[in-house]
Amino acid sequence: MNANKRRDAIPEHFRSEEEASEFWNTHSAADYWDEMEEVEMEFDIKKRMFLVPLNDRIYQLAKKQAEVEHSTVEQIVNTLLRHDLVGTVSA
């Protein structure tokens, strides 16, 4: 960052993820290295997700079913696949 350029202070707390996102979408972390502190984190990932393209017609049908069942497209598709695949594919 240019030494003559004034930078905005990092807010002490963000009110939401959206507010944090807006700040960091318009500011570079490289300009704030002197304010950053190193932290140690561990992740225990127990669930994997895969993105699978769906035909538009299938998506629309799943969306309509999700609305009827007050569910999500993800839940509908997973339920249908689980139902159709259980017993047909050996683990």
Sequence and secondary structure as in RCSB ss.txt:
>XXXX:A:sequence
MNANKRRDAIPEHFRSEEEASEFWNTHSAADYWDEMEEVEMEFDIKKRMFLVPLNDRIYQLAKKQAEVEHSTVEQ
IVNTLLRHDLVGTVSA
>XXXX:A:secstr
  TTS      SS SSHHHHHHHHHHS GGGGGGG                    HHHHHHHHHHHHHTT  HHH
HHHHHHHHHHTTTS  
